[in-house]
Amino acid sequence: MLIERVEEPYIDAQIITKPDYIGPIMNLCLEKRGELKKQVYLTTERVEMTFHLPLAEIVFDFYDRLKTVSRG
């Protein structure tokens, strides 16, 4: 039996944060095999980042780690 391909579910995650936390959030998402798709400054105090992430990478501890790196 030969497996032709394996597919994995992905999500597009939109994260809105303060500019101070862009670096830590980007590092977390890239560590989770994410790819930055878009970064938009909504105001001087708010940034929207859109990442393409594997669903398996965010199921377990992503939210807790996101809260830790962004201080809540």
Contact map, one row per residue, 1 for C-alpha under 8 A:
111000000000000000000000000000000000000000000000000000000000000000000000
111100000000000000000000000000000000000000000000000000000000000000000000
111111000000000000000000000000000000000000000000000000000000000000000000
011111000000000000000000000000000000000000000000000000000000000000000000
001111100000000000000000000000000000000000000000000000000000000000000000
001111110000000000000000000000000000000000000000000000000000000000000000
000011111000000000000000000000000000000000000000000000000000000000000000
000001111100000000000000000000000000000000000000000001100000000000000000
000000111110000000000000000000000000000000000000000001110000000000000000
000000011111000000000000000000000000000000000000000111100000000000000000
000000001111100000000000000000000000000000000000000111100000000000000000
000000000111110000000000000000000000000000000000011110000000000000000000
000000000011111000000000000000000000000000000000011110000000000000000000
000000000001111100000000000000000000000000000001111000000000000000000000
000000000000111110000000000000000000000000000001110000000000000000000000
000000000000011111000000000000000000000000000111100000000000000000000000
000000000000001111101100000000000000000000000111000000000000000000000100
000000000000000111111100000000000000000000001110000000000000000000000000
000000000000000011111100000000000000000000011110000000000000000000000000
000000000000000001111110000000000000000000000000000000000000000000000000
000000000000000011111111100000000000000000000000000000000000000000001100
000000000000000011111111110000000000000000000000000000000000000000000000
000000000000000000011111111000000000000000000000000000000000000000000000
000000000000000000001111111100000000000000000000000000000000000000001100
000000000000000000001111111110000000000000000000000000000000000001001100
000000000000000000000111111111000001000000000000000000000000000000000000
000000000000000000000011111111100000000000000000000000000000000000000000
000000000000000000000001111111110000000000000000000000000000000011000000
000000000000000000000000111111111110000000000000001010000000000000000000
000000000000000000000000011111111111000000000000000000000000000000000000
000000000000000000000000001111111100000000000000000000000000000000000000
000000000000000000000000000111111100000000000000000011001100000000000000
000000000000000000000000000011111110000000000000000011001000000000000000
000000000000000000000000000011111111000000000000001111000000000000000000
000000000000000000000000000011001111100000000000001110000000000000000000
000000000000000000000000010001000111111000000000111100000000000000000000
000000000000000000000000000000000011111000000000111100000000000000000000
000000000000000000000000000000000001111100000001111000000000000000000000
000000000000000000000000000000000001111110000011110000000000000000000000
000000000000000000000000000000000000011111000011100000000000000000000000
000000000000000000000000000000000000001111110111000000000000000000000000
000000000000000000000000000000000000000111111111000000000000000000000000
000000000000000000000000000000000000000011111110000000000000000000000000
000000000000000000100000000000000000000011111110000000000000000000000000
000000000000000001100000000000000000000001111110000000000000000000000000
000000000000000111100000000000000000000011111111000000000000000000000000
000000000000000111100000000000000000001111111111100000000000000000000000
000000000000011110000000000000000000011111000111110000000000000000000000
000000000000011100000000000000000001111100000011111000000000000000000000
000000000001111000000000000000000001111000000001111100000000000000000000
000000000001110000000000000010000111110000000000111110000000000000000000
000000000111100000000000000000000111100000000000011111000000000000000000
000000000111100000000000000010011110000000000000001111101100000000000000
000000011110000000000000000000011100000000000000000111111100000000000000
000000011110000000000000000000000000000000000000000011111110000000000000
000000001000000000000000000000000000000000000000000001111111000000000000
000000000000000000000000000000011000000000000000000011111111010000000000
000000000000000000000000000000010000000000000000000011111111111000000000
000000000000000000000000000000000000000000000000000000111111110000000000
000000000000000000000000000000000000000000000000000000011111110000000000
000000000000000000000000000000000000000000000000000000000111111110000000
000000000000000000000000000000000000000000000000000000001111111111000000
000000000000000000000000000000000000000000000000000000000100111111100000
000000000000000000000000000000000000000000000000000000000000111111110000
000000000000000000000000000100000000000000000000000000000000111111111000
000000000000000000000000100100000000000000000000000000000000011111111100
000000000000000000000000000000000000000000000000000000000000001111111111
000000000000000000000000000000000000000000000000000000000000000111111111
000000000000000000001001100000000000000000000000000000000000000011111111
000000000000000010001001100000000000000000000000000000000000000001111111
000000000000000000000000000000000000000000000000000000000000000000111111
000000000000000000000000000000000000000000000000000000000000000000111111
